[in-house]
């Protein structure tokens, strides 16, 4: 027993090291979002700073700076770009690169305040959630119906149509991108949310496959007993199959929600009004318009990423259960 435990230590250490390597970009983003702007990029010869720091303040709420080895207070920036510094009782004009802002350990929350002021976050969040929930609802309903037909209802040519459905997954999205855009343009849907929601009302091959595999594992005796009692096919679907498939349905919903939350290409193509932008598009616009505002940019990136991480950890048991059970069905 002890020898087996000793043999597992190298593998455990390797897994921990790899986990740290994969999580390091997120930790760096989170750390950067809580740093003062002057500490985001390390100076030549200095190691990267992982622990966030914020600026020191005097009793009057002014930033403390170091100018030519002396401690002073920053009185503000003039129209010329220079800062007025109060050093040893004298007011001095200095460029930002001529003095250093004094730092102390702490969290610089001003990056988040600035990010929310520079970006219409609540409008973008509302748009993203509307698209996510609409696509999730459409996907769960349409894919479960189609998957039920493939798994539980015998009809001529069922397997051939299922293979054809799976074959559509081999087509790269870029192949159908231009024809779909032309179609939606003819329908007058470009510039609205319809192209981002309507396709999911007609099923998605991957989720149809996922749910079909799960439905096939539900005993047929349950359906047969329900038919004897006079239950319709739709009643069997709604009252027996769907309640028993909560794990698979939750997995499908989570997959679709994660995809829609981070989708960049489709909103970029079909949305034209900035008031319709999702978080992914708004973040790209934020980056292009504020290239030097690294602190607020990392703060907004963290604000967009954290909800997805929290959602996964809250639903990971159902998610893993749905994947595991689906993989065992044949």
Secondary structure, DSSP 4 states (H G I P E B T S, - for coil): -HHHHHHHHHHHHHHHHHHHHHHHHHHHHHHHHTS-GGGSSPPTTPPP--S-EEE-B-TTSPEEEEETTEEEEEEEE-TTS-EEEEETTEEEEE-GGGSEE-EEES--THHHHHHHHHS-HHHHHHHHHHHHHHHHHHHHHHHHHHHHHHHH---TTHHHHHHHHHHGGGS-HHHHHHHHHHHHHHHT-TTSSHHHHGGGGG--HHHHHHHHHHHTTS-HHHHHHHHHTT--HHHHIIIIIHHHTHHHHHHHHHHHHHHHHH--HHHHHH--SGGG--HHHHHHHHHHH-TT-HHHHHHHHHHHHHHHHHHHHHHHHHHHHHHHHHHH--
